[in-house]
């Protein structure tokens, strides 16, 4: 049973995340205007984080891909800038997630497939399986898939060469 204070706390957290999303959307709309790019902005709350996506209007997917960059490098930088813009307005550090033209969603699906293969390999061989270096978003996707499969994993190495090690069941 939730007490009124708990409900208020949860509602407060949700409204804070919605506020983060609104601030981020305003920032990104200005960026799109400056860059003369078209896109719609969707705001959501996902796993305790504000989630903002710039969605390509029909026929403009290619133009928005420039904001993703090679291997999502530009997207990662824009996400960090957007987090800083939110922090400047709220005074609190943001964990906001940004996606552009479905890049992160597609990458997440690819990573789940990579994780599933590595999980199967760890189970079959009974040994640890190390994956290629990944950025923090990618490592989190893999860690979540490993945990869902009932195994454990750790991140090792130093950025930008940090990678996931999947441990077999004991």
Backbone bond lengths (Angstrom), bond angles and torsions (degrees), N, CA, C in turn:
res aa  C-N    CA-C-N  psi(-1)  N-CA   C-N-CA  omega(-1)  CA-C   N-CA-C  phi
1 X - - - 1.459 - - 1.537 108.79 -
2 X 1.297 115.68 137.60 1.473 119.92 -178.83 1.512 109.11 -94.79
3 X 1.307 114.29 134.78 1.459 118.54 175.44 1.520 108.10 -83.30
4 X 1.335 117.57 159.06 1.466 119.26 179.24 1.524 113.15 -55.58
5 X 1.336 117.15 -35.40 1.472 118.65 179.67 1.518 110.16 -67.33
6 X 1.339 116.79 -39.50 1.464 119.58 178.74 1.532 110.24 -62.10
7 X 1.321 116.35 -45.07 1.458 120.37 -179.15 1.531 110.35 -62.38
8 X 1.331 116.29 -41.48 1.457 119.91 178.24 1.515 110.60 -64.11
9 X 1.332 116.13 -40.26 1.462 120.43 178.40 1.514 111.89 -62.10
10 X 1.347 115.62 -44.21 1.465 119.93 178.85 1.523 110.82 -66.25
11 X 1.333 116.24 -41.86 1.468 120.02 179.16 1.523 109.74 -65.16
12 X 1.329 116.54 -39.02 1.461 120.71 178.45 1.513 111.40 -63.26
13 X 1.331 116.67 -41.57 1.470 120.31 179.16 1.525 110.31 -65.41
14 X 1.328 116.44 -41.76 1.467 119.61 179.25 1.521 110.89 -64.32
15 X 1.337 117.43 -42.36 1.464 118.67 -179.40 1.524 110.87 -69.42
16 X 1.343 117.67 -32.20 1.464 120.70 175.84 1.530 110.02 -64.56
17 X 1.324 117.42 -41.74 1.468 120.88 178.70 1.529 110.80 -68.00
18 X 1.329 116.74 -37.53 1.464 119.54 176.36 1.525 110.30 -64.32
19 X 1.343 116.77 -38.99 1.463 120.74 176.96 1.527 110.38 -62.96
20 X 1.338 116.94 -42.51 1.469 120.58 176.37 1.524 110.16 -57.48
21 X 1.327 116.09 -44.65 1.459 120.86 179.98 1.517 111.89 -61.97
22 X 1.328 117.31 -41.06 1.468 121.43 179.60 1.533 111.04 -65.90
23 X 1.336 116.67 -43.19 1.467 120.51 178.64 1.527 109.60 -62.94
24 X 1.337 115.94 -44.45 1.465 120.57 179.03 1.525 110.97 -61.78
25 X 1.327 116.60 -42.19 1.470 120.72 -179.65 1.524 110.40 -61.97
26 X 1.331 117.26 -43.13 1.473 120.40 178.23 1.529 110.29 -60.71
27 X 1.328 115.99 -45.25 1.471 121.36 179.93 1.528 110.31 -60.55
28 X 1.325 116.33 -46.62 1.465 120.94 -176.91 1.529 111.87 -69.93
29 X 1.330 117.48 -34.39 1.467 120.05 175.98 1.529 110.38 -61.82
30 X 1.335 116.40 -40.87 1.467 119.88 176.85 1.528 110.56 -63.43
31 X 1.321 116.19 -41.94 1.464 120.72 178.42 1.529 110.88 -60.58
32 X 1.322 116.72 -45.79 1.473 120.41 179.19 1.521 110.71 -61.86
33 X 1.331 116.74 -39.78 1.474 119.88 178.11 1.519 110.70 -62.88
34 X 1.327 117.20 -46.55 1.463 121.36 -179.70 1.525 110.95 -61.29
35 X 1.346 116.03 -41.86 1.464 120.98 -178.64 1.533 112.05 -80.84
36 X 1.338 116.98 -4.24 1.456 122.80 -178.15 1.532 111.19 56.04
37 X 1.352 114.87 47.95 1.461 121.63 178.24 1.519 109.47 -116.58
38 X 1.329 115.61 148.91 1.457 120.76 177.94 1.519 109.59 -101.47
39 X 1.315 115.45 141.35 1.454 120.85 175.99 1.513 109.67 -179.56
40 X 1.305 115.84 150.27 1.461 121.92 174.97 1.514 107.74 -97.58
41 X 1.317 116.68 152.65 1.457 120.46 -179.06 1.519 109.26 -116.27
42 X 1.323 115.90 122.76 1.458 122.99 176.57 1.517 108.48 -104.58
43 X 1.334 116.08 136.72 1.460 121.67 179.46 1.524 107.96 -119.52
44 X 1.332 116.14 137.51 1.455 121.47 179.85 1.521 108.18 -149.60
45 X 1.316 117.05 172.45 1.458 122.74 170.40 1.526 105.44 -120.60
46 X 1.330 116.39 124.50 1.456 121.44 -174.57 1.524 109.51 -135.71
47 X 1.330 116.59 120.31 1.468 122.32 178.85 1.534 112.27 52.11
48 X 1.324 116.28 45.52 1.452 120.63 176.49 1.519 114.90 72.65
49 X 1.321 117.21 22.11 1.463 122.51 177.95 1.517 109.38 -135.25
50 X 1.327 114.55 148.56 1.458 118.18 169.83 1.528 106.52 -70.61
51 X 1.312 116.09 136.03 1.467 121.39 179.01 1.521 108.06 -124.56
52 X 1.312 116.14 122.52 1.458 121.76 -177.82 1.523 107.41 -123.78
53 X 1.344 115.28 134.95 1.463 119.17 178.11 1.515 109.79 -130.57
54 X 1.319 115.11 134.25 1.466 120.65 170.48 1.524 105.10 -91.51
55 X 1.315 115.20 115.15 1.460 122.03 -176.50 1.521 108.27 -101.13
56 X 1.311 115.43 130.13 1.460 120.78 -179.29 1.523 110.60 -70.64
57 X 1.316 114.66 135.78 1.459 119.05 170.97 1.526 106.50 -75.65
58 X 1.310 116.71 155.76 1.462 120.34 -176.65 1.526 111.38 -51.71
59 X 1.331 115.13 127.58 1.458 121.00 178.31 1.521 114.94 86.44
60 X 1.337 118.09 -1.15 1.475 119.76 -178.11 1.527 112.50 -113.26
61 X 1.333 117.41 10.63 1.465 121.09 -177.22 1.528 111.51 -56.39
62 X 1.337 115.81 -42.27 1.468 120.12 -176.63 1.527 111.14 -62.24
63 X 1.316 117.45 -41.89 1.466 121.01 -179.10 1.527 110.85 -62.82
64 X 1.329 117.48 -40.74 1.464 119.92 -179.95 1.531 112.02 -70.72
65 X 1.317 117.78 -24.88 1.471 120.93 178.63 1.523 111.36 -58.94
66 X 1.340 117.16 -26.84 1.472 119.60 176.52 1.520 110.87 -62.97
67 X 1.340 116.74 -28.91 1.463 120.68 177.95 1.533 112.12 -79.21
68 X 1.310 116.87 -8.10 1.473 121.35 176.02 1.523 108.68 -90.85
69 X 1.327 116.59 -45.28 1.457 120.65 -179.57 1.513 112.53 75.27
70 X 1.325 115.42 179.88 1.457 121.45 -179.73 1.519 109.44 -70.26
71 X 1.314 116.52 126.86 1.466 123.60 -179.81 1.529 112.68 54.27
72 X 1.348 117.53 27.84 1.455 120.99 176.40 1.518 115.43 75.94
73 X 1.336 117.08 13.80 1.473 119.83 -176.44 1.525 112.49 -63.60
74 X 1.323 117.94 -42.05 1.461 120.65 179.23 1.527 109.17 -68.44
75 X 1.323 117.09 -40.57 1.462 121.70 177.48 1.529 110.41 -58.51
76 X 1.318 117.85 -45.35 1.467 121.26 178.68 1.530 110.87 -59.75
77 X 1.331 116.66 -42.13 1.466 120.58 179.43 1.531 110.62 -66.63
78 X 1.332 117.47 -42.49 1.463 120.58 178.49 1.529 111.23 -64.96
79 X 1.321 116.17 -36.72 1.464 119.40 177.03 1.528 109.81 -61.68
80 X 1.325 116.86 -44.32 1.468 120.84 -179.57 1.524 110.58 -65.04
81 X 1.329 117.76 -42.64 1.466 120.81 177.07 1.530 111.05 -62.61
82 X 1.319 116.68 -39.88 1.459 120.68 179.23 1.524 110.29 -66.21
83 X 1.328 117.12 -41.01 1.470 120.51 176.14 1.523 110.75 -60.27
84 X 1.341 116.55 -41.00 1.470 120.19 178.60 1.527 111.27 -65.61
85 X 1.329 117.64 -38.47 1.470 121.11 177.45 1.529 110.24 -63.14
86 X 1.326 116.81 -40.50 1.463 121.03 177.97 1.527 109.53 -65.80
87 X 1.322 116.96 -44.68 1.459 121.19 179.71 1.530 111.33 -61.57
88 X 1.323 117.26 -38.30 1.460 121.01 179.57 1.534 110.99 -62.51
89 X 1.334 116.97 -33.55 1.475 120.91 -179.36 1.531 112.64 -84.96
90 X 1.343 117.28 -35.68 1.461 119.98 -173.83 1.524 113.43 -98.91
91 X 1.326 116.39 -24.31 1.457 120.29 -175.31 1.518 113.16 83.77
92 X 1.334 117.17 -3.71 1.468 122.06 -179.76 1.519 110.43 -113.80
93 X 1.339 115.37 145.98 1.460 120.44 176.44 1.522 109.03 -66.39
94 X 1.317 116.75 136.96 1.457 122.31 -178.66 1.526 110.53 -104.31
95 X 1.329 115.68 144.62 1.469 121.68 174.17 1.531 109.73 -110.19
96 X 1.304 116.09 21.53 1.450 123.99 -177.56 1.536 111.61 -50.04
97 X 1.325 115.31 141.35 1.464 121.32 174.90 1.524 108.15 -109.66
98 X 1.325 115.41 133.87 1.458 121.78 179.41 1.522 109.19 -116.05
99 X 1.314 115.77 135.13 1.464 121.62 172.50 1.522 107.37 -126.24
100 X 1.309 116.02 147.25 1.456 120.95 177.98 1.524 108.50 -130.91
101 X 1.326 114.85 124.68 1.474 122.54 177.14 1.532 112.36 53.18
102 X 1.336 116.97 32.79 1.457 121.46 176.11 1.516 115.68 73.71
103 X 1.345 117.44 12.24 1.468 120.38 -177.22 1.530 111.47 -59.64
104 X 1.335 117.34 -51.14 1.467 119.63 -177.24 1.530 111.27 -65.18
105 X 1.323 117.34 -38.25 1.461 120.28 179.32 1.529 110.55 -61.87
106 X 1.331 117.00 -43.65 1.465 120.60 178.96 1.528 110.30 -67.61
107 X 1.323 117.01 -41.42 1.466 121.49 179.86 1.524 110.25 -64.19
108 X 1.326 116.21 -37.94 1.469 120.33 178.54 1.523 110.40 -60.97
109 X 1.327 117.32 -43.84 1.467 121.26 178.83 1.529 110.47 -61.69
110 X 1.342 117.27 -42.21 1.471 121.16 177.50 1.528 110.58 -61.48
111 X 1.328 116.20 -44.24 1.467 120.53 -177.43 1.520 112.86 -66.79
112 X 1.329 116.60 -34.95 1.465 119.49 177.04 1.524 109.26 -63.29
113 X 1.330 117.36 -39.48 1.464 121.34 177.16 1.532 110.72 -63.95
114 X 1.327 117.27 -45.02 1.473 121.95 176.90 1.527 109.66 -59.19
115 X 1.329 116.45 -45.00 1.467 121.06 -179.02 1.527 110.63 -63.70
116 X 1.325 117.37 -42.57 1.466 120.56 -179.38 1.530 111.32 -61.59
117 X 1.335 116.98 -40.76 1.474 120.10 177.37 1.528 110.90 -64.03
118 X 1.329 116.20 -43.52 1.465 120.62 -179.39 1.526 111.14 -67.26
119 X 1.327 117.21 -36.75 1.467 121.58 177.06 1.529 109.34 -62.54
120 X 1.324 116.30 -45.71 1.471 120.50 178.82 1.527 110.29 -61.25
121 X 1.337 116.75 -41.79 1.466 120.85 178.69 1.527 111.32 -63.55
122 X 1.313 117.37 -42.44 1.469 121.12 179.35 1.527 110.54 -64.29
123 X 1.313 116.64 -39.99 1.474 120.42 179.23 1.528 110.73 -67.08
124 X 1.328 116.83 -43.87 1.466 120.74 -177.79 1.524 112.17 -68.77
125 X 1.330 116.93 -45.41 1.462 120.87 -174.77 1.523 112.96 -84.06
126 X 1.329 116.62 -24.53 1.458 119.94 -176.62 1.525 112.43 73.41
127 X 1.341 117.22 13.92 1.470 121.37 179.46 1.524 109.97 -120.75
128 X 1.324 114.63 164.13 1.460 120.14 177.66 1.531 110.02 -67.34
129 X 1.322 115.07 146.99 1.461 121.21 177.62 1.533 107.56 -121.99
130 X 1.328 115.80 123.02 1.467 121.39 178.23 1.517 109.61 -100.01
131 X 1.313 115.76 136.41 1.458 121.06 179.10 1.520 110.53 -101.39
132 X 1.314 116.22 171.40 1.463 122.25 177.67 1.530 109.68 -65.25
133 X 1.324 118.09 158.21 1.473 120.32 175.80 1.525 111.40 -57.38
134 X 1.333 114.77 143.96 1.463 121.41 -177.83 1.519 109.50 -141.48
135 X 1.330 115.38 158.17 1.459 119.58 174.41 1.541 109.11 -78.82
136 X 1.329 118.51 170.34 1.471 120.36 -176.45 1.533 114.07 -57.04
137 X 1.329 118.07 -41.27 1.461 120.70 178.23 1.527 110.62 -58.85
138 X 1.321 116.24 -47.08 1.458 120.83 -177.45 1.536 111.02 -65.29
139 X 1.331 116.63 -42.18 1.466 119.48 178.75 1.524 111.18 -62.31
140 X 1.326 117.33 -39.45 1.469 120.43 179.63 1.524 110.65 -62.62
141 X 1.317 117.32 -42.10 1.468 120.83 178.26 1.530 109.69 -58.88
142 X 1.333 116.75 -45.32 1.460 120.77 -179.39 1.528 110.59 -66.32
143 X 1.327 117.82 -46.00 1.474 120.56 178.64 1.534 110.66 -57.40
144 X 1.326 117.64 -42.08 1.467 121.31 179.08 1.525 111.13 -63.31
145 X 1.333 117.61 -42.15 1.468 121.18 179.27 1.528 110.85 -65.81
146 X 1.319 116.62 -40.19 1.473 121.23 178.96 1.528 109.98 -64.40
147 X 1.324 116.83 -45.70 1.470 120.88 179.42 1.527 110.43 -61.95
148 X 1.331 117.24 -40.95 1.464 121.33 179.25 1.526 111.31 -63.47
149 X 1.333 117.22 -27.86 1.467 122.00 179.02 1.526 111.67 -85.75
150 X 1.329 116.93 -2.38 1.463 120.30 177.22 1.519 114.45 85.93
151 X 1.325 118.38 12.43 1.460 121.68 177.17 1.525 108.44 -108.05
152 X 1.325 116.01 177.79 1.468 119.47 177.58 1.518 109.20 -121.00
153 X 1.334 114.19 161.43 1.461 120.21 -179.35 1.514 108.70 -151.23
154 X 1.318 114.83 158.47 1.456 122.24 176.28 1.512 108.29 -135.00
155 X 1.333 115.53 157.55 1.457 120.47 170.60 1.519 107.08 -99.92
156 X 1.320 115.89 136.70 1.460 121.47 179.41 1.518 108.93 -131.67
157 X 1.335 114.85 163.40 1.452 119.97 178.79 1.515 110.96 91.19
158 X 1.320 114.49 -179.52 1.462 122.37 -177.44 1.522 108.28 -120.71
159 X 1.343 116.25 139.31 1.470 120.70 178.17 1.516 109.91 -52.64
160 X 1.281 120.09 142.23 1.453 129.05 1.57 1.531 113.32 -89.09
161 X 1.325 117.42 10.63 1.466 120.47 -177.75 1.532 111.82 -101.34
162 X 1.347 117.65 26.28 1.462 121.35 179.64 1.527 108.22 -75.12
163 X 1.327 116.17 139.20 1.460 121.02 -175.08 1.520 110.48 -141.01
164 X 1.332 116.25 167.67 1.462 122.94 -179.02 1.527 109.46 -100.32
165 X 1.331 114.97 138.08 1.452 121.93 173.23 1.540 106.79 -116.58
166 X 1.318 115.65 121.77 1.466 122.01 179.68 1.515 108.10 -95.62
167 X 1.329 116.37 128.06 1.456 121.98 -176.75 1.536 109.57 -100.51
168 X 1.325 117.31 137.31 1.461 119.39 179.44 1.535 110.32 -70.71
169 X 1.306 115.76 160.61 1.465 120.08 177.56 1.527 108.62 -66.23
170 X 1.310 115.54 144.54 1.464 120.16 -177.76 1.503 110.01 -96.26
